[in-house]
């Protein structure tokens, strides 16, 4: 007798996936039928799933295990032949992309709210990645949203839970569930890209680093690769055990939330290199001894030194960056004679470029860097690439970055985040900016070349994305950008990006907040930030 149960349901408002899937509070996902409705909407929007293989896993946050069990039972009831699930329900986002691509599965479901806090009163998230390994494009997410608004029933297998901690194959009715080591395939891939012998020799010679896993998903990966395969001393990985609430921390690798790492790298007897990754392992922060590397500079430096790494020894096909990311990578692309692409924020926009062989390295200013090895940004990959460059060049991080600035010029850059502001106020601020005609006008000492709301036409598939961020670009190439983030679950986050190109090497030492002071004031004044949001200062400055 079939153990498939068909459950009657009604739609929930607001199940619209954002830039990285559907993110809500745990209590919202824990409502009866809420998760099930969305999962059924996924299964009903991606084509015939009968007989297919699905990858499943998440960042280990609160509700991860419960959601895994629900999704496994729904996959069985909807006809999947097999689901590959990371042991303990653990699977970093880049590792999920790796596994999807390696085993050519019918995509995967990733459970994460990325860098957002975890716990019973915090955030949870879910997204579908397509068979190419990357986030679902807008056509798919829009289809999922449309189905979520009309859903009347979902299918679920009436059976016992799977033992998520036991490696091997178990049965859930007619469907096989393969619990696999979430690290092994990813570690194998990293060995093909980077010179592990050179990195191992550097550690043996006394090179020191600290990696802050922030009690998130990258802990097991970093311990296995850095301390295991590469021979870094035990204790190199900080906060390496994934916890459901991330140890009461905020798993966002920036100068504020990774303060323990920052204190180590800017303190006495600092190690040579520091890095951190976020909740689901796709972001990274890079530090040298008493030195912070912006994500934009990180992408540019890695691109300029890519051929030092075996996986990129033949050179790069192109570099892609999100629009708010600084133009530093573009300068490297121009010097290398390869194309540079400017896309909206969201890793899915890089997918078509990577699949078409137009780009090799990609990056976002929001601490995301990656390449064509997977179809997600990849925090630990970026750390390993930096380690490869450092091992070969045998120079401090700060010296490498300063030499890069001396050669290419410095794109002085900063991001100011105003978190948790009233959504109506945030939208009103953006509408105000859209209504301005500033071309030819003077703002302080700067003359406006143009202002617009960034739109993007994909050069591969022709798809068009509009309202991707307000740009005010000045005649000297400086710019300020305003964008509302799509990754939060409560209120709105206004991100303000400030950039100015500085060719004069005698000014490269200036603190960005000092060098950009005039532009920062212009940005605040023209957007009327304090008047419209009540915020006199940003929540986070990076």
C-alpha positions in Angstrom: 0.0 0.0 0.0 1.3 3.4 -0.9 2.5 5.5 2.0 2.1 8.8 0.0 -0.1 11.3 1.8 -1.7 14.1 -0.1 -2.3 17.0 2.3 -4.7 19.8 1.5 -3.3 23.3 2.0 -3.8 27.0 1.2 -1.2 29.5 0.0 0.9 31.7 2.3 1.5 35.3 1.4 5.1 36.4 0.6 6.8 33.2 -0.5 8.8 35.1 -3.1 12.4 34.0 -3.3 14.9 36.8 -3.0 18.5 37.0 -4.4 19.4 33.8 -2.5 16.1 32.0 -2.0 13.3 32.3 0.6 14.4 33.7 3.9 12.2 34.2 6.9 12.2 33.7 10.7 12.4 30.2 12.0 8.9 30.6 13.5 7.5 31.4 10.1 9.0 28.2 8.6 7.9 26.2 11.6 4.2 26.9 10.9 2.3 23.9 9.7 2.4 23.5 5.9 4.7 26.6 5.4 7.9 24.8 4.4 5.9 22.0 2.7 4.1 24.5 0.5 7.3 26.0 -0.8 9.0 22.7 -1.4 6.0 21.5 -3.4 6.1 24.7 -5.3 9.8 23.9 -6.2 9.1 20.4 -7.2 6.2 21.6 -9.4 8.3 24.2 -11.1 11.5 22.4 -12.2 10.2 19.8 -14.6 9.7 16.1 -14.3 11.3 14.9 -11.1 10.4 11.2 -11.4 13.5 9.0 -11.3 15.9 12.0 -10.7 18.6 12.6 -8.1 18.6 15.5 -5.7 21.3 17.0 -3.5 20.3 18.2 0.0 22.0 19.9 2.9 22.5 23.1 4.8 24.6 25.2 7.1 23.5 23.4 10.3 21.5 26.3 11.7 18.4 25.8 14.0 15.6 23.9 12.1 18.1 22.4 9.5 17.6 18.8 10.6 13.9 19.1 10.9 13.6 20.6 7.4 15.9 17.9 6.0 13.5 15.2 7.2 10.5 17.0 5.7 12.2 17.5 2.4 13.4 13.9 2.2 9.8 12.6 2.7 8.4 15.0 0.2 11.1 14.0 -2.4 10.1 10.4 -1.9 6.4 11.2 -2.4 7.1 13.2 -5.5 9.0 10.4 -7.2 12.7 11.2 -6.8 14.8 8.1 -7.2 17.6 9.2 -4.8 18.6 12.1 -2.6 22.2 12.7 -1.6 22.3 14.4 1.8 25.3 15.7 3.7 26.0 13.8 6.9 24.2 15.5 9.8 22.3 17.6 7.2 25.6 19.6 6.8 26.6 20.8 3.3 28.2 24.2 2.5 26.7 26.1 -0.4 29.9 25.8 -2.6 30.2 22.1 -1.7 26.6 21.6 -2.7 27.3 23.1 -6.1 30.4 20.9 -6.4 28.4 17.7 -5.7 25.6 18.7 -8.0 28.0 19.2 -10.8 30.2 16.2 -10.1 27.4 13.7 -10.0 25.2 15.5 -12.5 22.2 15.5 -10.3 18.8 17.3 -11.0 20.0 20.2 -8.9 19.7 20.5 -5.1 18.0 22.2 -2.2 20.2 24.2 0.1 19.0 25.2 3.6 20.6 28.4 4.7 20.0 32.0 5.6 23.7 32.6 4.7 25.3 35.2 7.0 22.1 35.9 9.0 21.9 34.9 12.6 20.6 31.4 13.6 18.5 30.1 16.5 14.8 29.6 17.5 14.1 33.3 17.2 16.4 34.0 14.2 16.5 33.2 10.5 16.1 30.2 8.2 16.2 29.9 4.5 15.8 27.6 1.5 16.8 27.8 -2.1 16.9 25.5 -5.2 20.0 25.2 -7.3 19.7 24.1 -10.9 21.6 21.1 -12.5 24.5 23.5 -13.5 25.1 23.9 -9.8 24.1 27.6 -9.5 21.2 29.4 -8.0 17.9 29.2 -9.9 17.5 32.0 -12.4 14.7 34.5 -12.2 12.5 32.5 -14.6 12.6 29.6 -12.2 12.2 31.6 -9.0 9.3 33.5 -10.5 7.6 30.1 -11.5 8.1 28.9 -7.9 6.5 32.0 -6.5 3.6 31.8 -8.9 2.9 28.2 -7.9 3.2 29.1 -4.2 0.3 31.5 -4.7 -2.1 28.9 -6.1 -1.0 25.7 -4.3 -3.9 23.5 -2.9 -2.1 20.3 -1.9 1.4 18.8 -1.3 2.7 15.2 -1.3 4.7 13.7 1.6 5.8 10.2 2.4 4.4 8.7 5.6 7.5 7.1 7.0 10.2 7.1 9.7 13.0 9.7 9.9 16.3 9.0 8.2 19.4 8.6 10.4 21.3 11.7 9.1 24.4 10.8 11.0 25.0 7.3 9.5 27.0 7.3 6.3 25.7 5.0 3.6 22.4 4.3 1.8 19.0 4.0 3.5 15.5 3.6 2.1 12.6 5.9 2.4 9.9 3.9 0.7 10.9 3.6 -3.0 13.6 6.3 -2.7 17.2 5.8 -1.8 18.8 8.3 0.7 22.5 8.5 0.5 24.2 10.1 3.5 27.6 11.2 2.3 30.7 12.9 3.7 30.1 16.6 2.9 33.8 17.4 2.8 35.4 14.7 0.6 34.3 15.8 -2.9 35.0 19.4 -2.2 38.4 18.7 -0.8 39.2 16.6 -3.9 38.3 19.5 -6.2 40.4 22.0 -4.2 43.5 19.7 -4.7 43.1 20.0 -8.5 43.1 23.8 -8.3 45.8 24.8 -5.9 49.4 23.8 -5.1 48.9 22.0 -1.9 52.6 21.1 -1.8 53.7 24.7 -1.8 51.1 25.7 0.9 52.1 22.7 3.0 55.8 23.7 2.8 54.9 27.3 3.9 53.2 26.0 7.0 56.1 23.7 7.7 58.5 26.7 7.4 56.6 28.6 10.1 53.9 30.4 8.2 51.0 31.2 10.6 47.3 31.9 10.0 44.0 32.0 11.7 40.7 30.9 10.1 37.5 31.9 11.8 34.7 29.5 10.9 32.3 31.5 13.1 30.7 28.2 14.4 29.2 27.8 11.0 29.4 25.3 8.2 33.0 25.8 7.1 34.5 24.5 10.3 34.6 20.8 9.2 36.0 21.8 5.8 38.7 24.1 7.2 39.8 21.6 9.8 40.0 18.8 7.2 41.8 20.8 4.6 43.9 23.4 6.5 44.8 21.4 9.6 44.5 17.9 8.0 45.7 18.0 4.4 47.9 21.1 4.6 49.5 20.6 8.0 48.5 23.8 9.6 48.9 23.6 13.4 45.9 22.4 15.5 44.1 25.5 16.6 44.5 27.3 13.3 40.8 27.0 12.8 38.8 29.1 15.3 35.2 28.5 16.2 35.3 25.3 14.1 32.3 23.4 15.4 29.0 24.2 13.6 26.4 25.2 16.1 22.6 25.8 15.6 22.9 29.4 16.8 26.5 30.0 15.6 27.6 30.3 19.3 25.2 33.2 19.8 27.2 35.0 17.1 26.4 36.7 13.8 28.1 34.5 11.0 28.9 37.5 8.8 32.7 37.7 8.0 33.3 41.4 8.3 35.3 43.6 10.6 32.5 44.0 13.1 31.2 40.4 13.5 34.5 38.6 13.1 36.0 40.8 15.9 37.8 37.9 17.5 39.8 37.3 14.3 40.4 41.0 13.7 41.8 41.4 17.2 44.2 38.5 16.6 45.4 40.0 13.3 45.8 43.5 14.6 47.2 42.5 18.0 50.6 41.6 19.4 52.3 38.6 17.8 49.8 38.6 15.0 49.8 35.7 12.5 50.8 36.2 8.9 47.3 35.7 7.4 43.7 35.7 8.6 40.5 34.7 7.0 36.8 34.1 7.9 33.8 32.6 6.3 30.1 32.9 6.9 27.1 30.8 7.8 26.9 28.7 4.6 30.5 29.0 3.5 30.2 31.1 0.4 31.7 34.4 1.7 35.1 35.3 2.9 37.1 38.0 4.6 40.8 38.3 4.1 43.3 39.9 6.5 47.0 40.3 6.6 49.1 41.3 9.6 47.6 44.7 10.6 46.0 44.9 7.2 42.4 44.5 5.8 41.8 43.5 2.2 38.6 44.8 0.7 36.6 42.2 -1.3 37.0 44.2 -4.4 40.8 44.4 -4.0 40.9 40.7 -3.1 39.3 39.8 -6.4 41.6 42.1 -8.3 44.8 40.7 -6.6 43.7 37.1 -7.1 43.0 37.8 -10.8 46.4 39.4 -11.2 48.1 36.4 -9.6 45.9 33.6 -10.8 48.5 31.9 -13.0 50.5 31.1 -9.9 47.8 28.5 -9.1 47.8 25.2 -11.1 44.1 25.3 -11.8 44.4 28.7 -13.5 47.9 28.5 -14.9 46.7 28.8 -18.5 45.2 32.2 -17.7 41.7 33.7 -17.3 38.9 34.0 -19.9 37.4 37.0 -18.2 36.5 38.6 -14.9 33.0 39.4 -13.7 31.9 41.6 -10.8 28.7 42.9 -9.4 27.9 46.5 -10.2 28.4 47.8 -6.6 31.9 46.1 -6.5 34.7 48.5 -7.2 36.3 48.7 -10.6 39.6 47.4 -9.4 39.2 44.1 -11.2 38.4 45.9 -14.4 41.9 47.4 -14.4 43.4 44.0 -14.1 41.2 42.7 -17.0 42.3 45.6 -19.2 46.0 44.9 -18.5 45.5 41.2 -19.2 43.5 41.9 -22.4 40.5 40.0 -21.3 36.8 41.1 -20.9 35.4 42.5 -17.7 31.7 42.1 -17.0 29.5 44.2 -14.7 26.3 42.5 -13.5 23.6 43.0 -10.9 24.2 41.7 -7.4 23.4 38.0 -7.1 25.6 35.1 -8.0 23.0 33.7 -10.4 24.0 36.5 -12.8 27.5 35.1 -13.1 26.2 31.6 -14.0 25.4 32.3 -17.7 28.9 34.0 -18.1 30.6 31.0 -16.5 28.6 28.4 -18.4 29.3 30.2 -21.7 33.1 30.3 -21.0 33.2 34.1 -20.9 34.5 34.5 -17.4 36.8 32.6 -15.0 36.8 34.6 -11.8 33.8 36.4 -10.3 33.3 38.6 -7.2 30.9 40.7 -5.2 31.8 43.4 -2.8 29.7 41.6 -0.1 32.6 39.3 0.6 31.9 36.9 -2.2 34.6 35.5 -4.5 34.6 32.5 -6.8 35.5 31.0 -10.1 34.2 28.6 -12.8 35.0 25.5 -10.5 31.5 25.7 -9.1 28.5 28.0 -9.7 28.4 29.6 -6.3 30.8 32.0 -4.5 33.2 30.0 -2.4 34.7 31.3 0.9 37.3 28.6 1.5 38.3 28.5 -2.2 39.3 32.2 -1.9 41.3 31.5 1.3 43.1 28.6 -0.5 43.8 30.8 -3.5 45.3 33.5 -1.3 47.4 30.8 0.5 48.7 29.6 -2.9 49.7 33.1 -3.9 51.3 33.8 -0.5 53.2 30.5 -0.6 54.6 31.2 -4.1 55.4 34.9 -3.7 56.6 34.6 -0.1 55.6 38.2 0.7 53.3 39.6 3.3 49.7 40.3 2.4 50.1 44.1 2.8 53.1 44.2 0.5 51.3 42.2 -2.2 48.3 44.5 -2.1 50.4 47.7 -2.0 52.5 46.6 -4.9 49.2 45.9 -6.7 48.0 49.4 -6.1 51.3 50.8 -7.2 51.0 49.0 -10.5 47.2 49.5 -11.2 46.3 52.4 -9.0 44.0 52.1 -6.0 40.2 52.1 -6.1 39.6 53.6 -2.7 36.3 52.0 -1.6 34.0 51.6 1.3 30.5 50.3 2.1 28.2 51.8 4.7 25.3 49.5 5.8 22.2 50.9 7.5 20.6 47.7 8.9 17.0 47.1 10.0 15.6 50.3 8.9 11.9 50.8 8.2 11.0 49.3 4.8 8.7 52.1 3.8 11.3 54.6 4.6 13.9 52.7 2.7 11.7 52.4 -0.4 10.8 56.1 -0.1 14.6 57.0 -0.1 15.1 54.9 -3.2 12.1 56.5 -4.9 13.5 59.9 -4.0 16.9 59.0 -5.6 15.2 57.7 -8.8 13.4 61.0 -9.2 16.6 63.1 -9.3 18.1 64.5 -12.5 21.7 65.3 -11.5 23.6 65.2 -14.8 25.9 68.2 -15.1 25.3 69.4 -11.6 28.0 70.0 -9.0 27.8 68.2 -5.7 30.5 69.6 -3.6 33.7 69.6 -5.6 32.4 66.8 -7.9 30.5 67.2 -11.1 27.9 64.6 -12.0 28.5 62.7 -15.3 25.2 60.8 -15.0 22.9 59.2 -12.5 20.7 56.2 -13.2 19.0 53.0 -11.9 21.3 50.2 -13.1 19.8 47.8 -15.6 21.5 44.8 -17.1 21.0 42.8 -20.3 22.6 39.4 -20.0 25.0 39.0 -23.0 24.3 35.3 -23.2 20.6 34.8 -22.9 19.4 38.4 -23.4 17.4 38.5 -20.2 16.9 42.0 -18.7 17.1 43.0 -15.0 16.0 46.4 -14.0 16.2 48.5 -10.8 19.4 47.0 -9.6 20.8 50.0 -7.8 21.0 53.8 -8.0 24.3 55.1 -9.4 25.6 58.6 -9.2 28.8 58.7 -11.3 31.0 61.7 -11.4 33.2 63.0 -14.2 36.4 61.9 -12.6 35.1 58.3 -12.3 34.2 58.5 -8.7 30.8 57.2 -7.8 28.3 56.5 -5.0 25.8 53.6 -5.3 22.6 53.0 -3.3 21.0 49.6 -3.0 18.5 47.8 -0.8 19.8 44.3 0.2 17.6 41.3 -0.6 19.2 39.0 2.0 17.6 40.1 5.3 14.4 38.9 6.9 13.4 41.9 9.0 13.1 45.5 7.9 15.5 46.7 5.2 19.2 47.1 4.8 20.4 50.2 2.9 23.8 49.7 1.4 25.8 52.7 0.3 28.9 52.2 -1.8 31.5 54.9 -2.1 34.4 54.7 -4.6 37.2 57.0 -5.9 40.2 56.1 -8.0 43.5 57.2 -6.7 46.6 56.8 -9.0 48.9 58.8 -6.7 50.9 56.2 -4.7 51.7 58.7 -2.0 48.0 58.7 -1.0 47.5 55.0 -1.1 48.1 54.8 2.7 45.1 56.9 3.6 42.3 55.4 5.5 39.3 55.1 3.1 37.0 56.9 5.5 39.4 59.9 5.4 40.1 59.7 1.6 36.3 59.4 0.9 35.0 61.8 3.5 33.7 64.4 0.9 31.9 61.7 -1.1 30.5 60.1 2.1 28.9 63.4 3.0 27.6 63.9 -0.5 26.0 60.5 -0.4 24.3 61.1 2.9 23.1 64.5 1.9 21.8 63.7 -1.6 19.9 60.6 -0.3 18.6 62.5 2.8 19.5 59.4 4.8 19.2 60.8 8.3 16.0 62.7 7.6 14.3 59.7 5.9 15.6 56.8 8.1 16.4 58.5 11.4 19.9 57.1 11.2 22.8 59.5 11.7 25.4 56.8 11.3 25.6 53.5 9.5 25.4 50.2 11.4 28.4 48.7 9.8 31.3 50.3 7.8 33.6 48.1 5.7 
